[in-house]
Every structure is written in C-alpha cells, then in structure tokens.
Amino acid sequence: MTSEENKLLASTKPGTPMGELFRRFWLPAVTSTELVADGSPVRLRILHEDLLAFRDTNGDAGIIEAYCTHRLAPLYFGRNEECGIRCPYHGWKFDIHGNCLDIPSIPKGNNETARKRVSLKAYPTREAGGVLWVYMGPKDREPPFPRFESTLVAEGFGHASRWIQRSNWLAGLEGELDSAHISWLHRYYAPEANPIKGGGSETVDDSAPDITLRETDYGFLYGARRSHSSGANYWRVTQWMVPMFSLIPRNAGEFCEGAGRAWVPIDDDNVTTFHFYYRTDRPIAEEEEKYLASGQAFPPRLAKGSVRLGEASPIDTFLTIANLDNDYLMDRSLQADFNFTGIWGANEQDRALQESMGMVAGTRLVDRSREHLVGSDEAIGKMRRRLLNMAKAMAEGREPDEPAGADFGVRAISKMSELSVFDELRARHLHEFVAPNREAEHAG
C-alpha cells in the first residue's frame, strides 16, 4: 500500500471518504447492560464525535450529542430524571431524541418557542442482541437494520461485550482476517492446554494454510485449509461483512455456537472492539459465562472505567487489565514452557502485537507502506482493496453498492474433513455455513 492509500483507508474523521462510508452502516455503540433506567449516562466517542447514551424512565435508550446547546456544558454530569437528562449548569433538559423539554432560565411564555430552536443532535438507535446500535449517516440513506444471527437469538442465548483497543480500527480487523497467525501467536505447546476453542490446537503441525476466498454481496468468506496429522484437512472458514464485521470459527463440528466481532472507530488512534457470543441450541450456561469472564479468549480481562484520550473529553469504556503499560503481563517462564508468547489470553496476545506494530510517526496508524505480504495474507489484501474502492467511490459522490443493512444469516465454522477443495466443502456443509433462512440463496 502507498502511504496515501493507508491514510485514506484508516481515517474516519467526518467528511473523509472512510468516515462517510462508516456512516452508511448501523454500528454497535454500547452494551445494553451499561444503561439503566434513570441511571448514569455513558460517555462515548464514535467516529470522532462525542456522544452520550442513556436510558430514560420508560426504559428506552438513545444517543445524543454530549454537550448542552446552551453553553456547551457536558451533559454527563446532569441528572437523568423523568424521561430526560437535565443539564447541571442551568437546568436545560433533553430527551433521548434530542428534544429540549425545558428551559428554566427564560420566562415560561417564551419557553416553547425557544425549545424548538435548541434541540440536540440525536441519532437513530436500535436495541438488539444485548447492544444499543446507532446510525450516524444521512436520514435519507438510513439502511434496514442488519439481521446478524447474534441479534436474533432469544434472551439468554447471547452475550455482548466491548473494550477499548489502543490502535487504529484497521489493525484489529486485519487480525480477524489473518488465519495464519493462530499457528504461532495462539500456539500452546500442549494442545490440550489451549483455551481457545477451535483456535489453534488442531493446527500446530501445519503453519502454512492454503487460502480459498469467495467474494459475496456482503463482503467475502474464505477457507483456510491445513494438513492434519490424521491425514484429514482442518478447515477454518471466516466471514467478513463490510466494513468491519467478522465471524470467527469456533468448535470443529456441528454448529451450535457462534462468535463475531466489530471494530468501531473511536478516533483514528483508538477503537472500540465488540465481541458477540451466542448459541442457537440452548441458553448460555453458567460455565460459559465464567469462561467469557475469565479473559482466556474474548473478551480479555477487563475493568470498567473511563479514559481520557489526549486532550479530548473522557469516555466511559472497559479497560484492559493486561495492556501496553504492563507489557500485557508477559511471563518469560510461561513463554518457555506453556505457550509461544508468554501472554495468557487470546485477545491479550492479539493486542500485544496490534497495539505495538510499526506506526506512522505521531499516530497509532500502522505504516503499511513498509509491509511485505504473502499468499496467506490474501484476505487482508482483498479487504483493503474492496474498502479502498468503496472509499474512492464515496469521494466521487457514489454510494456503496454493498448491503448496509441486510439479512446476514451467515456463519463461520471449523471442520475436520477429507475434502481438500473449498467449494466442495461449502456445498456439502451448506447448512452449517448459513442460517436456515439463507440456504436457498447460497445454494448456487
């Protein structure tokens, strides 16, 4: 990539091509459990915009701009009461739709007229799959709400989490589409010790996956095939949905559980990672909840808190316990005897690399002009090229053709098979690659 292409792809500031492209999609914003009726609001930053999420007295949640339209005081310090948040400075009150409900500091006779002129920016929101989603683009371009399988499961069948990663959004997404790295970064010397379900223990005998990629209307899927010591082929099939959604393989076998992630830019140097875990056969069990909370895979070990990024206002998020400041709690004795990195959890292993790569000076942007890609990086290259084409189209005033809101009833799987041709594997196991309502569409 050239330096110019790298910057074009990575920057999501308002008015940039990628910034406008992201604003054509529904984005996960905050987990539902963080918002309590009449409880504390949550400070967010998405695509460089300071926002505030809160749940009102009726239990409805919304996302509004973070500052009062009067004197730009931070509404975070306001009181969440009677279906609105009241600014602590002069008592102006706003609802989840940005409407001004009250201006105590002017005569009541002028109140109604003035309130109509001072509404806040508020974005459309939808709550699904344990997440409050937001659409930040033009009203006349609002797409249908995306139907990921994780957003459709019944209550108790899904788990959503989020945390801050100190890198540009693209570094995280590229890790998702890189099947080769699991043979090393997530390698455990005793395969049975690997805490990552379906994520490396089967692959230690073949670190050079053969990649087959098939583009789709929503992005692409690709199969990574490795030779297994049993003589069979170990397949990992990953799904990518434009612009930064991914579905990652779990257990080898019949589909019963799924996992996916989304990378929502905070700004050009930080990203919120969302992790979705769900089941289709039964509610999530207590042992699974404990596994998710342990930090062994995704999400990492977390502590709820706030962080100030540079000179910007603080945001509320989940902070990673193993991080750049403590070398991700790396243990050299662990590296010698237990796993390849000496870092405990899978996401902690990922972030140790993604937050520390060679950066463009003064930024958290990887300097991709210095890279040397190989065949196992095909998915990364295809993703970059497709997004670059979409960004360039946006710059020329052409809207994306990809479905910004659609029925994404697709799945990622891992499987042991005697088949060595991806399209044959896909045809035989179609019912595992897609949700039942999309089988006919994918059969061809």
Secondary structure, DSSP 4 states (H G I P E B T S, - for coil): --HHHHHHHH---TTSHHHHHHTTSEEEEEEGGG--BT---EEEEETTEEEEEEE-TTS-EEEEESB-TTT--BGGGSEEETTEEE-TTT--EE-TT--EEE-TTS-HHHHHHHHHHSPPPEE-EEEETTEEEEE-S-GGGPPPPP--GGGTSPTTSEEEEEEEESS-HHHHHHHHT-GGGGGTTT-BSSGGG--STTSSTT-TT---PEEEEEE-SSEEEEEEEEE-TTSSEEEEEEEEETTTEEEE--SBSS--EEEEEEEEESSSS-EEEEEEEEESSSPPPHHHHHHHHHTSSSS-SEEEEEE--TTSPPEEEEEESS-GGGGGG--HHHHHHTBSSS--SHHHHHHHHHTSS-B-TTSS-B-GGG----GGGHHHHHHHHHHHHHHHHHHTTPPP-S-SS----B--EEEEES---HHHHHHHTHHHHB-GGGHHHH--
